[in-house]
Amino acid sequence: MRISRMTGVLLSALMLVIPACAGQGGGEKTEGPTVTGAFDWKRFSGQEITLLLNEHPWTDGVQSLISEFEDQTGIKVNVQTFSEDLYFDKMEQALRSSSPVADVYFLPMDSAAVPVHRQPEPHRGRV
């Protein structure tokens, strides 16, 4: 099941921010901020997303937080990891595909896939 483009963007942003913050604070585990207001963490509960990632320290940080993300949101996360050389071939093929392969990609800004990702595709918007 696919989620909205905005949710995909938000999930991608969270996946960049959370691993960057992991390990900060000398190993202490502290509680995060409490969300107030009408935000519904379980809005997409029961849905699944697929992450297409390469083997990288960033990926290790993301994978260590997946169970917490699943518990808080009810979203099942499927992770597909590939060695770096295979990953970039797979990612660029996936971005050119006429049907979605993944919801979240590890996409370095120097990748040749950036121009492809920015071009509208028939399946864009179903992310």
DOMI-695503 format. One record per residue: chain; x, y, z of N, C-alpha, C in turn; residue in one letter. Coordinates in Angstrom, 1 decimal, m for minus. Atoms other than C-alpha are relative to their C-alpha. Last residue first. Example, Ala and Ser with C-alpha at 12.3 -4.5 7.8 and 13.67 -1.06 7.14 Angstrom:
BEGIN
   gupa     n.xx     n.yy     n.zz    ca.xx    ca.yy    ca.zz     c.xx     c.yy     c.zz   logu
      A     m0.9     m1.1      0.0     13.7     m1.1      7.1     m0.8      1.1      0.8      S
      A      0.9     m1.2      0.0     12.3     m4.5      7.8      0.9      1.2      0.0      A
//
This chain:
BEGIN
   gupa     n.xx     n.yy     n.zz    ca.xx    ca.yy    ca.zz     c.xx     c.yy     c.zz   logu
      A     m1.0      0.3     m1.0      4.5      7.6     m3.2     m0.6     m0.2      1.4      V
      A      0.6      1.2     m0.7      1.5      7.6     m5.6      1.0     m0.5      1.1      R
      A      1.2     m0.4     m0.7      2.4     11.1     m6.6     m0.7     m1.1      0.7      G
      A     m0.2     m1.0     m1.0      5.0     10.0     m9.1     m1.3      0.4      0.6      R
      A      0.4      0.6     m1.3      3.9      6.8    m11.0      0.3      1.0      1.2      H
      A      1.4      0.4     m0.1      3.7      8.5    m14.4     m0.3     m0.5      1.4      P
      A      0.2      1.3      0.6      7.1     10.2    m13.9     m1.5     m0.4      0.2      E
      A      1.2      0.7     m0.3      7.9     13.8    m13.3     m0.1     m1.3     m0.7      P
      A      0.8      0.0      1.2     11.6     14.7    m13.5     m1.4     m0.7      0.4      Q
      A      0.7     m1.3      0.1     13.2     15.5    m10.1     m0.9      0.0     m1.2      R
      A      0.9     m0.1     m1.1     14.2     11.9     m9.4     m0.9      1.3     m0.1      H
      A      1.1      1.0      0.3     15.8     11.5    m12.8     m1.1      0.2      1.0      V
      A      0.8     m0.6      1.1     18.0     14.7    m12.2     m1.2     m0.9     m0.4      P
      A      0.7     m1.2     m0.4     19.0     13.3     m8.8     m0.8      0.6     m1.1      V
      A      1.4      0.2     m0.1     19.7      9.8    m10.0     m0.7      1.3      0.3      A
      A      0.6     m0.3      1.3     23.2     10.7    m11.2     m1.5     m0.1      0.0      A
      A      0.4      1.1      0.9     24.1     10.8     m7.6     m0.5      0.5     m1.3      S
      A     m0.9      0.0      1.2     26.0     13.8     m6.1     m0.4     m1.2     m0.9      D
      A      0.3     m1.2      0.9     23.1     14.6     m3.7      0.9     m0.1     m1.2      M
      A     m1.0     m1.0     m0.2     23.2     11.1     m2.1     m0.1      1.1     m1.1      P
      A     m0.3     m0.8      1.2     19.9      9.3     m2.4      1.0      1.1      0.3      L
      A     m1.2     m0.6     m0.4     19.2      6.5      0.1      0.5      0.7     m1.3      F
      A     m1.3      0.3      0.6     15.7      5.8     m1.2      1.1      0.7      0.8      Y
      A     m1.1     m0.8     m0.5     12.3      5.7      0.5      1.3     m0.5     m0.6      V
      A      0.6     m1.3     m0.4      9.0      4.5     m0.9      1.1      0.9      0.4      D
      A     m0.2     m0.3     m1.4     10.4      1.6     m2.9     m0.6      1.3      0.3      A
      A     m0.8      1.1     m0.5      9.9     m0.1     m6.3      0.2      0.2      1.5      V
      A     m0.8     m0.2     m1.1      7.2      2.0     m7.8      0.7     m1.2      0.5      P
      A      0.8      0.3     m1.2      6.0      1.2    m11.3      0.9      0.2      1.2      S
      A      1.3     m0.5      0.1      7.2      2.8    m14.5     m0.9     m0.4      1.2      S
      A      1.0      1.0      0.2     10.8      2.2    m13.5     m1.4      0.7     m0.1      S
      A      0.5     m0.1      1.4     13.3      5.0    m14.0     m1.1     m0.9     m0.3      R
      A      0.5     m1.3      0.2     13.7      5.5    m10.2     m0.5      0.2     m1.5      L
      A      1.3     m0.2     m0.7     14.0      1.8     m9.7     m0.6      1.4     m0.3      A
      A      1.0      0.8      0.8     16.7      1.4    m12.4     m1.4      0.2      0.7      Q
      A      0.3     m0.7      1.2     18.7      4.2    m10.7     m1.0     m0.7     m0.9      E
      A      0.7     m1.2     m0.3     18.3      2.6     m7.3     m0.3      0.8     m1.3      M
      A      1.4      0.4     m0.3     19.3     m0.9     m8.5     m0.8      1.3      0.2      K
      A      0.6      0.5      1.2     22.5      0.4    m10.2     m1.5     m0.3      0.3      D
      A      0.2     m1.1      0.9     23.3      2.5     m7.1     m0.6     m0.4     m1.4      F
      A      1.1     m0.9     m0.4     22.7     m0.4     m4.8     m0.2      1.1     m1.0      Y
      A      1.3      0.5      0.4     24.8     m2.9     m6.6     m1.1      1.0      0.3      L
      A      0.0      0.0      1.5     28.0     m0.8     m6.2     m1.3     m0.6     m0.6      D
      A      0.1     m1.3      0.6     27.1      0.1     m2.6      0.0     m0.1     m1.5      E
      A     m1.3     m0.6      0.0     26.3     m3.4     m1.4      0.0      1.3     m0.9      S
      A     m0.8      0.5      1.0     22.5     m3.8     m1.2      1.4      0.5      0.2      F
      A     m1.3     m0.6      0.1     19.9     m3.3      1.4      0.9     m0.8     m1.0      T
      A     m0.8      0.7      1.0     16.2     m3.8      1.2      1.3      0.6     m0.1      Q
      A     m1.3     m0.5      0.4     14.3     m2.8      4.3      0.7     m0.9     m1.0      V
      A     m0.8      1.0      0.7     10.6     m3.4      4.8      1.3      0.6     m0.5      N
      A     m1.1     m0.4      0.8      9.0     m1.1      7.4      0.8     m1.2     m0.6      V
      A     m1.0      1.1      0.2      5.6     m1.9      8.8      1.0      0.5     m0.9      K
      A     m0.4      0.2      1.4      3.7      1.3      9.9      1.1     m1.1     m0.1      I
      A      0.8      1.2      0.5      2.0      1.1     13.3      0.3     m0.3     m1.5      G
      A      0.9     m0.3      1.2      3.4      4.6     13.9     m0.9     m1.1     m0.4      T
      A      0.6     m1.3     m0.1      5.1      4.5     17.3     m1.0      0.3     m1.0      Q
      A      0.8     m0.1     m1.2      5.9      0.8     17.4     m0.8      1.3      0.1      D
      A      1.1      0.8      0.2      7.1      0.8     13.8     m1.0      0.0      1.2      E
      A      0.9     m0.7      0.9      9.3      3.8     14.4     m1.2     m0.9     m0.2      F
      A      0.6     m1.1     m0.7     10.8      2.1     17.5     m1.0      0.8     m0.9      E
      A      1.0      0.6     m0.9     11.4     m1.1     15.5     m0.7      1.1      0.8      S
      A      1.2      0.4      0.7     13.1      0.9     12.7     m1.1     m0.6      1.0      I
      A      1.2     m0.8     m0.5     15.5      2.8     15.0     m1.3     m0.5     m0.7      L
      A      0.1      0.1     m1.4     18.6      0.5     14.7     m1.3      0.7      0.6      S
      A      0.5      1.3     m0.4     18.0      0.1     11.0     m0.2     m0.1      1.5      Q
      A      1.4      0.0      0.4     18.4      3.9     10.4     m0.6     m1.4      0.5      V
      A      0.7     m0.9     m0.9     21.7      4.1     12.2     m1.5     m0.1     m0.2      G
      A      0.0      0.6     m1.3     23.0      1.0     10.4     m0.7      0.9      1.0      D
      A      1.0      1.1      0.0     21.9      2.6      7.1     m0.1     m0.7      1.3      T
      A      1.3     m0.6     m0.1     23.9      5.7      7.8     m1.1     m1.0      0.1      W
      A      0.2     m0.3     m1.4     27.0      3.6      8.4     m1.4      0.7      0.3      P
      A     m0.6     m1.3     m0.4     26.5      2.3      4.9     m0.2      0.2      1.4      H
      A     m0.7      0.3     m1.2     25.3     m0.8      3.1      0.9      1.1      0.3      E
      A     m1.3      0.7      0.2     23.0      0.7      0.5      0.6     m0.3      1.4      N
      A     m1.2     m0.6     m0.6     19.3      1.4      1.0      1.3     m0.8     m0.4      L
      A     m1.1      0.6      0.8     15.9      0.8     m0.6      1.3      0.7      0.4      L
      A     m1.2     m0.8      0.0     13.3      1.4      2.1      1.0     m0.7     m0.9      L
      A     m1.2      0.7      0.4      9.8     m0.1      1.6      1.2      1.0     m0.1      T
      A     m0.8     m0.8      0.8      6.7      1.2      3.4      1.3     m0.9     m0.3      I
      A     m1.4      0.4      0.1      3.8     m0.8      4.8      0.8      1.0     m0.9      E
      A     m0.6     m0.1      1.4      0.4      0.2      6.0      1.4     m0.4      0.1      Q
      A      0.5      1.1      0.9     m1.4     m1.1      9.1      0.6      0.1     m1.4      G
      A     m0.2      1.3     m0.7     m1.1      2.2     11.0     m0.6     m1.1     m0.9      S
      A     m0.3      0.9      1.0     m1.1      5.2      8.6      0.3     m1.4      0.5      F
      A      0.9     m0.2      1.2     m2.8      7.6     10.9      0.2     m1.0     m1.1      R
      A      0.5      1.2      0.5     m1.1      6.1     14.0     m0.8      0.1     m1.3      K
      A     m1.1      0.8      0.3      1.1      9.1     14.8     m0.5     m1.3     m0.6      W
      A      0.4      1.4     m0.2     m2.0     11.3     14.7      1.1     m0.9     m0.5      D
      A     m0.8      0.9      0.8     m1.1     15.0     15.1     m0.3     m1.4      0.3      F
      A      0.8      1.0      0.7     m4.0     16.9     16.5      0.8     m0.9     m0.8      A
      A      0.8     m0.5      1.1     m2.2     18.9     19.2     m0.7     m1.2     m0.7      G
      A      1.3     m0.4     m0.4      0.7     17.9     21.4     m0.8      0.5     m1.2      T
      A      0.8     m0.6      1.1      3.7     15.8     20.6     m1.3      0.4      0.6      V
      A      1.4      0.5      0.1      5.8     15.1     23.6     m0.7      0.8     m1.0      T
      A      1.1     m1.0     m0.3      9.5     15.8     23.2     m1.3     m0.7     m0.2      P
      A      0.1     m1.1      1.0     11.9     12.9     23.3     m1.1      0.9      0.4      G
      A      1.3     m0.1      0.7     12.7     10.9     26.4     m0.1      1.1     m1.0      E
      A      1.0     m1.0     m0.5     16.3     10.5     27.2     m1.3     m0.1     m0.7      T
      A      1.2      0.1      0.7     18.7      7.6     26.9     m1.0      1.0      0.6      K
      A      1.2     m0.1     m0.8     22.2      8.5     27.9     m1.3     m0.1     m0.8      E
      A      0.5      1.3     m0.3     25.0      7.3     25.7     m1.3      0.0      0.9      G
      A     m0.8      0.9     m0.8     27.1     10.4     25.8     m0.6     m1.3      0.4      G
      A      0.4     m0.1     m1.4     24.5     12.9     24.6      0.7     m1.0      0.9      G
      A     m0.3     m1.3     m0.6     24.5     12.3     20.9     m0.4     m0.1      1.5      Q
      A     m1.3      0.1     m0.6     24.5      8.6     19.8      0.4      1.4      0.6      G
      A     m0.2      1.2     m0.8     21.6      9.0     17.4      1.5      0.1      0.6      A
      A      0.1     m0.3     m1.4     21.1     12.6     16.3      0.3     m1.2      0.9      C
      A     m1.0     m1.1     m0.2     22.2     12.1     12.7      0.1      0.3      1.5      A
      A     m1.3      0.6     m0.1     20.3      8.8     12.7      1.1      1.0      0.3      P
      A     m0.1      0.9     m1.2     17.1     10.7     13.6      1.4     m0.7      0.1      I
      A     m0.2     m0.7     m1.3     17.5     13.6     11.2      0.3     m1.0      1.1      V
      A     m1.2     m0.8      0.1     17.9     11.8      7.8      0.4      0.5      1.4      L
      A     m1.0      1.0      0.1     15.2      9.1      8.5      1.4      0.7     m0.2      M
      A     m0.3      0.7     m1.3     13.0     11.8      9.7      1.1     m0.9      0.0      L
      A     m0.7     m1.0     m0.8     13.4     13.8      6.5      0.3     m0.6      1.4      A
      A     m1.4     m0.1      0.4     12.6     10.6      4.5      0.8      1.0      0.8      S
      A     m0.7      1.2     m0.5      9.5     10.0      6.6      1.5      0.0     m0.5      L
      A     m0.2     m0.2     m1.4      8.3     13.6      6.0      0.8     m1.2      0.6      L
      A     m1.0     m1.0     m0.2      8.9     13.3      2.3      0.3      0.1      1.5      V
      A     m1.3      0.5      0.5      7.0     10.0      2.1      1.1      1.0      0.3      G
      A     m0.4      0.9     m1.0      4.2     11.5      4.2      1.3     m0.6     m0.4      T
      A     m0.4     m0.8     m1.1      4.0     14.4      1.8      0.5     m0.9      1.1      M
      A     m1.3     m0.5      0.3      3.9     12.0     m1.2      0.5      0.8      1.2      R
      A      0.0     m1.2      0.8      1.0     10.1      0.2      1.4      0.5     m0.1      S
      A      0.4     m1.1     m0.8      1.3      6.5      1.2      0.2      1.3     m0.7      I
      A     m0.8     m1.2      0.1      1.4      3.4     m0.9     m0.5      1.1      0.9      R
      A      0.9     m1.2      0.0      0.0      0.0      0.0      0.9      1.2      0.0      M
//
